[in-house]
Amino acid sequence: MIANYILIVLIMFFGGATAYANVKKKYSEKLIFKSIASICFVLIGVFSLNERIFSTWQILIVAGLVFSMIGDVFLAVHAADLRDQKLFHGFGLAAFTSGQILYILSFLILTPQFNLLLLILVLTLPVLVIIGQLTKVLEMDTLSKVGTIVYAGVIGAMLATAVNVFLSYGSTTFSVCILIGAISMTVSDFALVLFNYNRKLKNSLYLIAVLVFYYTAQILTALSIGLL
């Protein structure tokens, strides 16, 4: 448990360093700082796993954390060539999508019975992205549009299954961590889409908010492994 507290502090430090390096356009430093922060939330999951008997849902969450870490690394790479930059971004999005799918599978194992009304969340998030595109709030090319809509659907499914866990288990520490983690991840991802595809939101304070929600989500999800 003490190790997890130390790791959380390290995430806060290197997360802040990531934001600072991004503002100063020190992309090599950003890659290093973000990678360290990501390794830390994976370790929180591993250490939480060691406190309990291994089960499939726990392994899936750890795997999801690992894919998130891989996605962080790809997205933090700053390539000189724009085509290479898009390639790294694509790999990063694919890794994050894989991570979210693993979270979804974990939550479905925890709650075999699914409330069909929650499918509204799966549909709502892609619709919001489409509205953002139609109203020119989001400015992106065709490939980015398709990728973002698909990812929004996956995030919606992750949020829906997390809410289902909360409804099934009630207001326990475990279910609250799952729920708040999922909500924080959703907020972080949509805020990041706005940051990347809305020119008016290119400021350091906004990026810090994105990172705060993101690391909160990953920390709570990792900690949930040892709470059930």
CORCOR-V354164 format. One record per residue. N is the residue number from 1. RES is the residue in three letters. PHI is phi in degrees with one decimal (999 if undefined). OMEGA is omega in radians with two decimals (* if undefined). Layout:
BEGIN
{{N;RES;PHI;OMEGA} {N;RES;PHI;OMEGA}}
END
This chain:
BEGIN
{{1;MET;999;3.11} {2;ILE;-61.9;3.12} {3;ALA;-60.1;3.13} {4;ASN;-65.3;3.10} {5;TYR;-61.9;3.11} {6;ILE;-62.9;3.14} {7;LEU;-64.0;3.10} {8;ILE;-63.4;3.10} {9;VAL;-62.1;3.12} {10;LEU;-63.2;3.10} {11;ILE;-62.9;3.12} {12;MET;-60.8;-3.11} {13;PHE;-67.4;-3.07} {14;PHE;-74.7;3.02} {15;GLY;-65.4;3.07} {16;GLY;-64.1;3.11} {17;ALA;-64.6;3.09} {18;THR;-62.6;3.13} {19;ALA;-62.0;3.14} {20;TYR;-63.8;-3.14} {21;ALA;-64.1;3.13} {22;ASN;-66.9;3.12} {23;VAL;-63.0;-3.11} {24;LYS;-83.5;-3.14} {25;LYS;58.9;3.06} {26;LYS;-97.2;-2.92} {27;TYR;-73.1;3.09} {28;SER;-66.4;3.10} {29;GLU;-64.6;3.11} {30;LYS;-58.9;3.13} {31;LEU;-60.7;-3.13} {32;ILE;-67.2;-3.08} {33;PHE;-63.8;-3.11} {34;LYS;-68.0;3.12} {35;SER;-64.3;3.14} {36;ILE;-64.3;3.12} {37;ALA;-59.6;-3.12} {38;SER;-69.2;3.08} {39;ILE;-59.1;-3.12} {40;CYS;-63.7;-3.12} {41;PHE;-74.3;3.02} {42;VAL;-67.2;3.13} {43;LEU;-64.1;3.07} {44;ILE;-60.0;3.10} {45;GLY;-63.4;3.14} {46;VAL;-64.7;-3.14} {47;PHE;-65.5;3.09} {48;SER;-67.4;3.12} {49;LEU;-63.8;-3.12} {50;ASN;-68.1;-3.11} {51;GLU;-86.0;-3.08} {52;ARG;-134.6;3.03} {53;ILE;-69.2;-3.10} {54;PHE;-62.1;3.03} {55;SER;-138.5;-3.03} {56;THR;-60.4;-3.08} {57;TRP;-64.4;3.12} {58;GLN;-67.7;3.13} {59;ILE;-60.8;3.14} {60;LEU;-64.4;3.12} {61;ILE;-67.1;3.09} {62;VAL;-60.6;3.11} {63;ALA;-62.7;3.08} {64;GLY;-63.4;3.08} {65;LEU;-64.1;3.13} {66;VAL;-64.3;3.12} {67;PHE;-65.1;3.08} {68;SER;-64.3;3.08} {69;MET;-60.8;3.11} {70;ILE;-61.7;3.10} {71;GLY;-61.4;3.10} {72;ASP;-59.2;-3.11} {73;VAL;-63.5;-3.14} {74;PHE;-61.2;-3.09} {75;LEU;-71.0;-3.13} {76;ALA;-82.7;3.13} {77;VAL;-71.1;3.11} {78;HIS;-109.4;-3.12} {79;ALA;-91.0;3.14} {80;ALA;-68.6;3.14} {81;ASP;-86.8;-3.10} {82;LEU;-61.6;3.13} {83;ARG;-64.9;3.08} {84;ASP;-65.6;3.13} {85;GLN;-60.6;3.11} {86;LYS;-65.7;3.12} {87;LEU;-64.8;3.10} {88;PHE;-61.9;3.12} {89;HIS;-62.7;3.11} {90;GLY;-64.0;3.09} {91;PHE;-62.4;3.13} {92;GLY;-63.1;3.13} {93;LEU;-63.9;3.12} {94;ALA;-64.2;3.13} {95;ALA;-65.9;3.12} {96;PHE;-63.6;3.12} {97;THR;-60.8;3.10} {98;SER;-61.5;3.12} {99;GLY;-61.8;3.14} {100;GLN;-66.9;3.10} {101;ILE;-63.7;3.09} {102;LEU;-65.5;3.05} {103;TYR;-62.0;3.14} {104;ILE;-58.7;-3.14} {105;LEU;-60.9;3.12} {106;SER;-61.9;-3.12} {107;PHE;-66.6;3.11} {108;LEU;-68.1;3.08} {109;ILE;-65.2;-3.14} {110;LEU;-67.8;-3.09} {111;THR;-135.1;-3.11} {112;PRO;-58.6;3.12} {113;GLN;-90.5;-3.06} {114;PHE;-111.7;3.08} {115;ASN;-76.7;-3.04} {116;LEU;-63.1;3.11} {117;LEU;-63.1;-3.12} {118;LEU;-72.5;3.08} {119;LEU;-62.5;3.08} {120;ILE;-57.3;3.14} {121;LEU;-65.4;-3.13} {122;VAL;-63.8;-3.11} {123;LEU;-84.8;-3.04} {124;THR;-65.9;-3.05} {125;LEU;-65.4;3.06} {126;PRO;-62.2;3.12} {127;VAL;-62.5;3.10} {128;LEU;-62.1;3.11} {129;VAL;-64.6;3.14} {130;ILE;-62.3;3.10} {131;ILE;-62.1;3.11} {132;GLY;-61.3;3.11} {133;GLN;-70.3;-3.10} {134;LEU;-66.4;-3.12} {135;THR;-90.4;3.12} {136;LYS;66.5;3.02} {137;VAL;-67.3;3.09} {138;LEU;-109.8;3.12} {139;GLU;-116.4;-3.08} {140;MET;-145.6;3.11} {141;ASP;-78.6;-3.04} {142;THR;-59.4;-3.12} {143;LEU;-62.8;3.12} {144;SER;-65.7;3.11} {145;LYS;-60.1;-3.11} {146;VAL;-62.7;-3.13} {147;GLY;-61.5;-3.11} {148;THR;-69.1;3.12} {149;ILE;-64.1;3.12} {150;VAL;-62.4;-3.13} {151;TYR;-63.8;3.11} {152;ALA;-61.6;3.08} {153;GLY;-64.8;3.11} {154;VAL;-66.6;3.10} {155;ILE;-62.4;3.09} {156;GLY;-61.1;3.11} {157;ALA;-66.6;3.09} {158;MET;-62.1;3.13} {159;LEU;-64.6;-3.13} {160;ALA;-62.7;-3.14} {161;THR;-70.1;3.09} {162;ALA;-68.0;3.07} {163;VAL;-61.4;3.11} {164;ASN;-62.6;3.06} {165;VAL;-61.4;-3.13} {166;PHE;-61.9;-3.14} {167;LEU;-65.8;-3.10} {168;SER;-77.9;-3.05} {169;TYR;-97.7;-3.11} {170;GLY;77.8;-3.05} {171;SER;-82.8;3.05} {172;THR;-95.4;3.10} {173;THR;-58.7;3.14} {174;PHE;-60.8;-3.06} {175;SER;-68.9;3.10} {176;VAL;-66.6;3.09} {177;CYS;-62.1;3.11} {178;ILE;-60.8;-3.08} {179;LEU;-65.6;-3.12} {180;ILE;-64.2;3.08} {181;GLY;-60.6;-3.13} {182;ALA;-67.4;3.12} {183;ILE;-64.5;3.14} {184;SER;-63.0;3.12} {185;MET;-64.0;3.13} {186;THR;-63.2;3.12} {187;VAL;-61.9;-3.12} {188;SER;-61.4;-3.09} {189;ASP;-66.4;3.13} {190;PHE;-70.5;3.07} {191;ALA;-66.0;3.12} {192;LEU;-67.8;3.07} {193;VAL;-60.4;3.10} {194;LEU;-63.8;-3.14} {195;PHE;-64.0;-3.08} {196;ASN;-78.7;-2.98} {197;TYR;-120.7;3.03} {198;ASN;-130.2;-3.02} {199;ARG;-64.5;-3.08} {200;LYS;-76.2;-3.05} {201;LEU;-107.3;-3.13} {202;LYS;-83.0;3.07} {203;ASN;-139.5;-3.01} {204;SER;-66.4;-3.12} {205;LEU;-64.4;3.13} {206;TYR;-65.4;3.13} {207;LEU;-63.5;3.11} {208;ILE;-60.1;3.11} {209;ALA;-61.2;3.10} {210;VAL;-58.4;-3.10} {211;LEU;-67.8;3.12} {212;VAL;-61.4;3.13} {213;PHE;-65.4;-3.10} {214;TYR;-64.2;-3.10} {215;TYR;-70.9;3.03} {216;THR;-60.1;3.14} {217;ALA;-61.4;-3.08} {218;GLN;-68.4;3.13} {219;ILE;-63.8;-3.12} {220;LEU;-64.3;3.12} {221;THR;-64.4;3.12} {222;ALA;-65.6;-3.13} {223;LEU;-66.5;-3.08} {224;SER;-60.3;-3.12} {225;ILE;-56.4;-3.08} {226;GLY;-96.4;-3.03} {227;LEU;-105.6;-3.10} {228;LEU;-101.7;*}}
END
